[in-house]
Amino acid sequence: MTASPSSTLSFVIPVLNEAPRISQLLAMLAADFPDAERIVVDGGSADTTVACALPGATGLLLGKAGRAAQMNLGAGSACGDYLLFLHADTRPLFTAHALARALQGQPAWGFFEVRLDGKRWVFRVIERAMSLRSKVTGIGTGDQLLYVRRDVFEQAGGFAAIPLMEDIELCQRLRRLHQPRVPTAMTVETASRRWEQRGVIRTVVHMWTLRLGYALGISPQRLWHSYYGTRP
């Protein structure tokens, strides 16, 4: 199997109340990756996300809320040899041809360096720290466009049924099977809205606290409650 910018690629996009972003993202993917599947999985949006996604998606599924469940549902309906799990506020800054070159050696899985769309200098520091951390640990996050070869995803058993840290948990299991590949000179851009809304220092501290709590064995359910203030 040799990867190419054809139907061997399936973007799986979990969404919840992403009406302001989803149509623009799908239009960009259709232009830059015209032969790839664009599978949107809605988790019960209360806005017009579904209506906005319909024109640009090659497939649209309705499921229960929760990124892990939504991404597993999307992966189950995908036809591509590579599954690319993309957040609605993230976009690849590379072409289908560049991606095909990166996948020619049939890497098992990996992710990309990240850039934040905020203009303040502090976001340059945060994005570099995120990319460095992921390279050193071999653990990517959903903001970094995780890509997984279909057979490897199935071998790993997909995303665990947990409400938070599903990306980190999957990367930990994938890392035991294969080392990730982070393609050079290829980045994705993700929204800096979390830091802008909650404050940079508060958000950084909170995110690192969640990661530390997860590493120490605190359940994803308790971490969800800490992060969102509600039960998952």
C-alpha positions as CSV (number, residue, x, y, z in Angstrom):
1,M,0.0,0.0,0.0
2,T,1.5,3.3,-1.0
3,A,-0.2,6.4,0.3
4,S,-1.4,9.0,-2.2
5,P,-3.6,12.0,-2.2
6,S,-6.6,9.9,-3.1
7,S,-9.4,8.0,-1.3
8,T,-6.7,6.4,1.0
9,L,-7.3,9.4,3.3
10,S,-10.2,9.9,5.6
11,F,-10.6,13.0,7.7
12,V,-12.8,12.3,10.8
13,I,-14.1,15.5,12.4
14,P,-16.0,15.3,15.7
15,V,-18.1,18.4,16.3
16,L,-20.4,20.0,18.9
17,N,-21.8,23.5,18.3
18,E,-19.2,24.4,15.7
19,A,-21.5,26.2,13.2
20,P,-19.1,29.3,12.9
21,R,-16.2,27.1,11.8
22,I,-17.3,23.8,10.2
23,S,-18.3,25.0,6.8
24,Q,-15.1,27.0,6.3
25,L,-13.0,24.0,7.4
26,L,-14.8,21.6,5.0
27,A,-14.4,24.0,2.1
28,M,-10.7,24.2,2.8
29,L,-10.4,20.4,3.0
30,A,-12.4,20.0,-0.2
31,A,-10.0,22.4,-2.0
32,D,-6.7,21.1,-0.6
33,F,-7.6,17.4,-0.3
34,P,-10.2,16.9,-3.0
35,D,-10.0,13.1,-3.0
36,A,-10.1,12.6,0.8
37,E,-13.2,11.7,2.7
38,R,-14.6,14.4,5.0
39,I,-16.6,12.6,7.7
40,V,-18.3,14.9,10.2
41,V,-19.7,13.3,13.4
42,D,-22.0,15.5,15.4
43,G,-22.5,14.9,19.1
44,G,-25.8,16.6,19.5
45,S,-25.2,20.2,18.6
46,A,-27.8,22.8,19.6
47,D,-26.9,25.2,16.9
48,T,-26.8,24.9,13.1
49,T,-23.7,22.8,12.9
50,V,-25.4,19.9,11.1
51,A,-26.9,22.2,8.5
52,C,-23.6,24.0,7.9
53,A,-21.7,20.7,7.6
54,L,-24.1,19.0,5.1
55,P,-22.9,20.7,1.9
56,G,-19.2,20.1,2.5
57,A,-19.1,16.7,4.2
58,T,-18.8,13.5,2.2
59,G,-20.4,11.8,5.2
60,L,-22.3,13.1,8.2
61,L,-23.1,11.0,11.2
62,L,-25.1,11.7,14.3
63,G,-24.0,10.2,17.6
64,K,-23.9,10.8,21.3
65,A,-21.6,13.5,22.7
66,G,-18.0,12.6,23.5
67,R,-15.0,12.9,21.2
68,A,-13.9,9.3,21.7
69,A,-17.3,7.9,20.8
70,Q,-17.7,10.3,17.9
71,M,-14.3,9.6,16.4
72,N,-14.8,5.8,16.8
73,L,-18.1,6.2,15.0
74,G,-16.5,8.1,12.2
75,A,-13.6,5.7,11.9
76,G,-16.0,2.8,11.6
77,S,-17.6,4.4,8.5
78,A,-14.4,5.6,6.9
79,C,-13.0,3.9,3.8
80,G,-9.5,5.3,3.9
81,D,-6.3,3.5,4.6
82,Y,-5.3,6.4,6.8
83,L,-7.6,8.0,9.4
84,L,-6.9,11.6,10.2
85,F,-8.6,12.9,13.4
86,L,-9.2,16.6,13.0
87,H,-10.7,19.1,15.4
88,A,-13.1,21.6,14.0
89,D,-10.8,24.5,15.1
90,T,-7.7,23.0,13.6
91,R,-6.6,23.1,9.9
92,P,-3.6,21.6,8.1
93,L,-1.1,24.0,6.6
94,F,0.2,21.6,4.0
95,T,-1.0,20.2,0.7
96,A,-2.3,16.7,-0.2
97,H,0.9,16.2,-2.2
98,A,3.1,17.0,0.9
99,L,1.0,14.6,3.0
100,A,1.3,11.9,0.4
101,R,5.1,12.2,0.5
102,A,5.0,12.0,4.3
103,L,3.0,8.8,4.2
104,Q,4.9,7.1,1.4
105,G,6.8,4.9,3.9
106,Q,3.5,3.8,5.4
107,P,4.2,5.1,8.9
108,A,1.9,3.5,11.5
109,W,0.8,6.7,13.2
110,G,1.9,10.2,14.1
111,F,1.0,13.8,14.4
112,F,2.2,17.3,13.4
113,E,3.8,20.3,14.9
114,V,1.3,22.9,16.0
115,R,0.9,26.6,15.5
116,L,-1.7,28.8,17.3
117,D,-3.6,31.4,15.4
118,G,-3.2,34.0,18.1
119,K,-0.9,36.9,17.2
120,R,0.6,37.6,20.7
121,W,4.2,36.6,21.3
122,V,3.2,34.3,24.2
123,F,1.4,32.0,21.7
124,R,4.8,31.5,19.9
125,V,6.2,30.2,23.2
126,I,3.2,28.0,23.9
127,E,3.2,26.4,20.4
128,R,6.9,25.7,20.5
129,A,6.6,24.1,23.9
130,M,3.7,22.0,22.8
131,S,5.5,20.7,19.7
132,L,8.7,20.0,21.7
133,R,6.9,18.2,24.4
134,S,5.0,16.0,22.0
135,K,8.3,15.1,20.1
136,V,10.1,14.2,23.3
137,T,7.3,12.2,24.9
138,G,5.9,10.7,21.7
139,I,2.4,11.8,22.8
140,G,0.4,14.0,20.6
141,T,-3.0,15.7,21.2
142,G,-6.1,16.1,19.2
143,D,-5.0,19.7,18.3
144,Q,-2.1,18.2,16.3
145,L,-4.1,16.2,13.8
146,L,-3.5,12.6,14.8
147,Y,-3.1,10.3,11.8
148,V,-3.3,6.5,12.2
149,R,-3.1,3.7,9.6
150,R,-6.4,1.9,9.7
151,D,-5.0,-1.5,10.5
152,V,-3.0,-0.1,13.4
153,F,-6.1,1.8,14.7
154,E,-8.1,-1.4,14.6
155,Q,-5.2,-3.3,16.3
156,A,-5.1,-0.8,19.1
157,G,-8.9,-1.0,19.6
158,G,-9.7,2.6,18.8
159,F,-10.3,5.4,21.3
160,A,-11.1,4.3,24.9
161,A,-14.6,5.2,26.1
162,I,-13.5,8.0,28.4
163,P,-14.7,11.6,28.5
164,L,-11.3,13.3,28.5
165,M,-7.7,12.5,27.7
166,E,-8.8,10.1,24.9
167,D,-6.1,11.4,22.6
168,I,-3.3,10.9,25.1
169,E,-4.6,7.5,26.2
170,L,-4.6,6.3,22.5
171,C,-1.2,7.7,21.9
172,Q,0.2,5.8,24.9
173,R,-1.2,2.5,23.5
174,L,-0.1,3.3,19.9
175,R,3.4,4.1,21.2
176,R,3.7,0.6,22.7
177,L,3.0,-0.8,19.2
178,H,5.0,1.6,17.0
179,Q,6.9,4.8,17.4
180,P,5.1,7.9,16.0
181,R,6.4,9.9,13.1
182,V,6.2,13.6,13.2
183,P,6.7,14.9,9.6
184,T,9.2,17.7,9.3
185,A,8.3,21.1,8.0
186,M,4.6,20.3,8.2
187,T,2.4,22.1,10.7
188,V,-1.3,22.5,11.6
189,E,-2.9,25.7,13.0
190,T,-5.3,25.5,15.8
191,A,-7.4,28.1,17.6
192,S,-6.0,29.9,20.6
193,R,-9.5,30.6,21.9
194,R,-9.0,28.6,25.1
195,W,-6.1,30.7,26.2
196,E,-7.8,33.9,25.1
197,Q,-11.1,33.2,26.9
198,R,-9.7,31.7,30.1
199,G,-6.4,33.6,30.3
200,V,-3.0,32.3,29.2
201,I,-1.4,31.5,32.6
202,R,-4.6,30.1,34.0
203,T,-5.1,27.8,31.0
204,V,-1.5,26.6,30.9
205,V,-1.6,25.8,34.6
206,H,-5.0,24.1,34.3
207,M,-3.9,22.0,31.3
208,W,-0.7,20.8,32.9
209,T,-2.6,20.1,36.1
210,L,-5.0,17.9,34.1
211,R,-2.1,16.0,32.5
212,L,-0.4,15.5,35.8
213,G,-3.6,14.3,37.4
214,Y,-4.1,11.8,34.6
215,A,-0.5,10.6,34.9
216,L,-1.0,10.1,38.6
217,G,-4.1,7.9,37.9
218,I,-7.0,10.3,38.5
219,S,-9.9,9.1,36.5
220,P,-10.9,11.0,33.3
221,Q,-14.4,11.4,34.8
222,R,-13.0,13.4,37.7
223,L,-10.7,15.4,35.4
224,W,-13.7,16.2,33.2
225,H,-15.6,17.5,36.2
226,S,-12.5,19.6,37.2
227,Y,-12.2,21.1,33.7
228,Y,-15.8,21.7,32.7
229,G,-17.5,21.8,36.2
230,T,-20.1,19.3,35.1
231,R,-20.5,15.5,35.0
232,P,-19.6,13.9,31.6
